[in-house]
Amino acid sequence: MWDNVEMKREKSMKKRVFILIMLISVFLISCGSEKAEVKEKTDVIEAETAVVDEDIIVVEEPESVETDMNTATENDLKTEENTERGEEGSMESAETVESAETVKEAENEDKTESPEDTDEEVSSETEEQNPDETRDAAAGIFEKQEITDEIKQRINGLSYKSDCTVPYEDLRYLRVSYVDFGGADRTGEIICNKAIADDLLDIFRHLYEARYEIDKIRLVDEYGADDDLSCAEDNTSCFNFRTVEGSTNLSKHALGLAIDINPFYNPYVTYPGGVERISPPGSEKYADRSADFPHKIDKNDLAYKEFTSHGFKWGGDWKSLKDYQHFQKAD
Ligand SMILES: [Zn+2]
């Protein structure tokens, strides 16, 4: 009976010890796995941080986007740097190399996308601009302004000579749309007397709307204020402080009150000593006004109609000489 009791006690002690050992081992196992889990998590976080760092580096350096060579070199360098981080362990290095490649790929994707983006931006800008340009082209540019310092610098010593008696305040600088001989829309520059500025804006607007062709409209200063050169180049121009060719009288151009239109096809014909003289040189055949040719100003011509209806006189109507290119508004 005693023995039985002793045996029972011993058995229960053994059971308790066994359960205790089991509990301790279960506890130890669970602790160990938690530790491992924590370590894994830390590793992942570190790896993710490394990738994020690289992303930031790659995005911030604009040089890396410029050329493939630069990008490749940079990525190689980064990989080298990462490999050198011994304390991070070989697994992490491998991950970082992978992530560097991923970044590289992502970057390449960016690169392939970015030109398209740029194109899209450009094309959308063009689309935005085109309607404006079309509107401008349709309406044309017809504006006047006073003579600014910038314009003074362009004309001083040229069309605006040192002895010029016309104050700047009496002159206006115009920008006018016109259609050139090729049918293209252009913007011309004119300096004229303020007394005819509005007339010219009105006339050139009508000519433009009717697609009347004018070879070019530039300041005579672009030809060194040389009227012969300007006319030989068929340039339409107005103000030039000069005398009438072959005399000491001031031309109406000197006051900005006269304008020459397509002068090569509408020459200046005089008769010094009874001998016909045609200017500019090369335009002789256009002195025959019975001939039919483009850009000829006669009484059926729109420029003639426009200028005369605005109170201008035409040089083609003069008796002692003929100045077919010339319109002036003066007493
Ligand atoms: Zn003239």
Boltz pocket constraint, residues with backbone or C-beta under 6 A from the ligand:
constraints:
  - pocket:
      binder: B
      contacts: [[A, 253], [A, 258], [A, 259], [A, 260], [A, 323], [A, 325], [A, 326], [A, 327]]
      max_distance: 6.0
